[in-house]
Amino acid sequence: MSREPLIKMEYMKGKDGMLYPNLQISENKEYDQRSIGVFGKGWKDYMLEYYPHRLSELIAQGKINETIYKVEEEAEEKKEKLIQDLLRIQPMPKAESILERAAHMKMITMQAEEIILHEVSHQFR
C-alpha cells in the first residue's frame, strides 16, 4: 500500500504559526482572490435556487468564479451604458440643490441596477 498523498498540496504559514493549505478553486488564481459584486452574487443566488445542478457542475469544473466575474463585468458595462441612456430620457434637474441632483442620480442608478439584475444576473449560463 502506497503512502503517497492523492493530491500534492502546498501550504503557507499563517500569522499564528499554523500551516494552511493553499487551496485554489479555479484554474486562474486571479478569480479566486477577487470579491464578488452585487450582480455576481445575484447570479449565483439565482443559479443556486433554479439550477443547482449547473452550479455544481461549474464548481466541479473549477469555472464558478470565472463565470461569476464574467457576469459581474458584463452587468457593470451594461449598467454604465443604461445609466447614460436613462439620463438622456430623464435629464438631470436644473435645480441648484445638490441633494435634489444626488437623489435624481440615485434614482437613475437604482433603476439601471434593477433592470440589469433581471437582464444579466437572472439568466442561465
N, C-alpha and C positions, 0 to 999 in steps of 0.2 A: 504494500500500500504506500503510495507516494505522499509525502508530507509537503509538497509544493502547494502554495496558495492557488486558488482558482483564478483570482484576479490579483495582479500586481498593483498595489496601491502606493501612492506617495503620501507622506504625512508631513504636516507642518507643526511646528511647536507654537503653542498658544502663549499668551501673556502669563498664564497660570502655570506654565511648565509642562502641561499635558500635551500629548501628541494627538492631533486631529487629522482624520483622513481628508485629503484634498480631493473632494468629490466634484465631478463635472457632470452636469445634466445633459448638455448638448455638445455637439461636435465643436462648436465655436465658443471659447471661454468668454468672449465679449458679451454674448447674450446672457450668460449666467450671472454676470455681475451688474447688470442694469436693473433699475427698479421699474415696476410695472405702472403704467399710467391709467387714467380713468377708462379709456377706450379698450385697452388691452385687458383690464380687469373685467370690464363689461362683456367682452367677447368670451373670456374664459368662463365666467359665470353662466352665460348663455349656453355655451357648449356643454358645460357640466350638467345643466338642467335638461337640455333637449337631446344632446348627442354624446352621452358619457363614453360610449364605445369608441367613438372617433377621437375623443380627448385622450383616452387610454392608449390608443394606437399612436398618437403623436408623442406621448410621453415615452412609450416603449422604443420608438424610433429615434428619440433624442432630438425631436424637432419642435417641441412645445414652445420653448422660449423664443426660438426664431420666428415661429408663426405669430406669437403674441406681439413681438416687436414689429413685424410687418403690418399687422392690423393697426397697431398704435401709430406707426409712421403714415400709413395711408389715411387714417382718420384725421390726424393733425393737419396734413396737407389739405384735405378736403374742407376741414373746419375753417382754416385761414381763408380759403377761396370763398367759402359760403358767407363768412363774415363780411367780406368786401362786397359781395353781391347783395346781401341784406342791407348794408349801409347805402348802397345806391338806391334801393327801393324805399328805405326808411332813413333818410339822411339825418345827420346829427342836428339837434335843435340849435337854433340861433341864439338861445338864451346865454346869458353871461354866467349863469350859475354853474359852477364846476360840478356840484352834486347832481344837478339835473343831467348834465352831459355824461357823467360817470354812470348814472342809473340807466340812461339810454344804451350806453355801450354794454353794460352788464346784461340788459335785456336781450340785445342782439346776440351776444356771446352765448347766453343760455339757450336761445332759440336754435342757434347753429349746433350746439352740443347735443341737443335733443334730437335734431334731425340726423346728425351724423351717427349718433348712438344706434338709431334704428337702421340706417342705411349701410353702415360698415360693421359695427360691432355685433349686431344681431343677425349675422349671416354665417351659414355653414361653410367651413373651409376644410 
